[in-house]
Amino acid sequence: MQPPFLLVDLDRTAPPSVGEPQDRVLVGVAGDRREPPEGFDILLTGASDPPRPWVSCADPYATARRLEEVVTAQPAAALALVQVLRMGARLTGPDQLVLESLAYSTLQGGSGFRDWLAAAPRRTPRPATEPVRLARDGARLTVTLDRPWVRNAFDAATRDALCEALHLAVADPTLTRVDLRGNGPAFCSGGDLAEFGTSHDPALAHLVRVGRSPAALLQRCAPKVTAHLHGACVGAGIELSAFAGRVLAAPDTVVRLPEVGMGLIPGAGGTASLPVRIGRERTACLALSGGELTADEALAWGLVDEVTGDAR
């Protein structure tokens, strides 16, 4: 097998033909902004404030080396990510979610995730009686994630309760605005790690993920949804909110996609929602690097629509 990572110095080398290679993460580096070549998974540049799909870095070559380390450490997850993003560009929104779930379920049975799980500390579940609160005021529905003691970590009960709320938003035409919020110090810190590895049937997990999908419901009611971000917006926290027609972020908002480092890919709809806002190349960079975006950086990328002091 050839190495899973290929770096092309676009200042010195002509880009490979479009569509190649399918079995490697293809990263291009250029010293300044230029017309972006096709077929790359990530494009890095030293130029400041470049348009997408370029990602600006103080040292693009150092960033590329860090990406190579991630890809080498988790090749199955890294390759699955870029393949899902490539294919997703040709699919409808609902089909993108099915593709993502199939890849996610496959990786749940892989050695990368098993090794991460074996090394991770065990966590005790801390469920909520009412993980999602609803409040209606006329034509406006406020949906609040309410597990502040775990920074609104997304567990199965939260997923199911959020689905119920979003079913209401989809079915009721008199609801013209839905505000999605998180109670406590963070909007949502991502999947609840206390539940990771508790499903021993990846095929059944895929069916559940597709059948009980907040992402699929958000796709259907997105124009009326406003997401209010603050604090940690990790994994599912940003994957779901990125579907919203409008995304507001408090100045303390921090965005991160950590799944590849765990041997997985985003599994709450992120490979469908983020590319619409920031393109597949920047989505791949955010997910592969596992790095953080501040509120202002997320605004510059188009991941949020406004940074505001009253996003809560």
C-alpha positions, 0 to 999 in steps of 0.5 A: 500500500502506498502512503496515505498522504501526498503533499504537492508543493504547487510553487514547484510542481504541477498538480496531478490530474483531476480525480487522483489519487483516490486512496490518499489525502491530497494536500497542496501548498502554495506561498501565495494565493492563486487560482485553486487547482481541482481535486485537492482535499486541502489547500494551504497558503501563507497568504493572509485572508485568502478566499476558500478553498484556501486555508491561511497558515503562518507556516503552511509546511509545518501545518502540512507536516502536522496533518501528515502525522494525523493521517499516518496515525489514523489512516482509515479515518482520514481516508474515509473522511476525504472520500465521504467529502468528495462523494458527498459533493455529488449527492443530495443532502439526505444521501450525504447523511446516509453515506456519512453514517455508513462510513462512521459505522464501518470505522466503529468496528475498526482498529483505530477506534478500538485502540482509542477506546482502550486508551480512553478513561472510563466515564460514568453516564450522567443523564438528565431527566429532561435533556432538551427543554422547549418553550413556545411563544406564539410562532417562536419555539426555543429549543434548549439543550439542558445538561450543563453539568457535562457541557451539554454533551450529546447522548442518545437521550438528548438526540431523541429529545431533540428529534421530537422537538425538531419533528414539531418544527417540521410539522407545524407551519405556524412555527416560523422561528426556532431558536436552538440554544445550550444551557450552561457554560457551553452550547454543546461539547460534542458526543457524550464520551460515556456512551462511546463504545457501548454499541456493539452492533455497527450495522444496527447503530447505522440504522438508528443513526439514520432513523433518529437523525436531528441532522435530517430534520434540521435539513428540512426546517433549516430556514427557520432555525437560528443557532446561538453558540457559546463556549465549546461547540465541539463535534455534534455541537457545530455539525448540527448548528451548521445546518441552521439558516442563521448561526450566531456566536458569542465571542467565547465560542470555540469550534472543533472537530476531534473525531478523526483523532479518535479513529472516526469521522464526524457522525452527526451530519458534519460532512453534509452541513459544514461543506455547504458553509465553508467548502469540503476543503476547509471542512477536511482541514478542520476535521483532520487537524482537530484544531480550534477555530475562534468565533472570529475565525469561524466568522471569517470562514463563513461557519457563523453569520455573526459574532454577537455579545448576546448569542446566548 
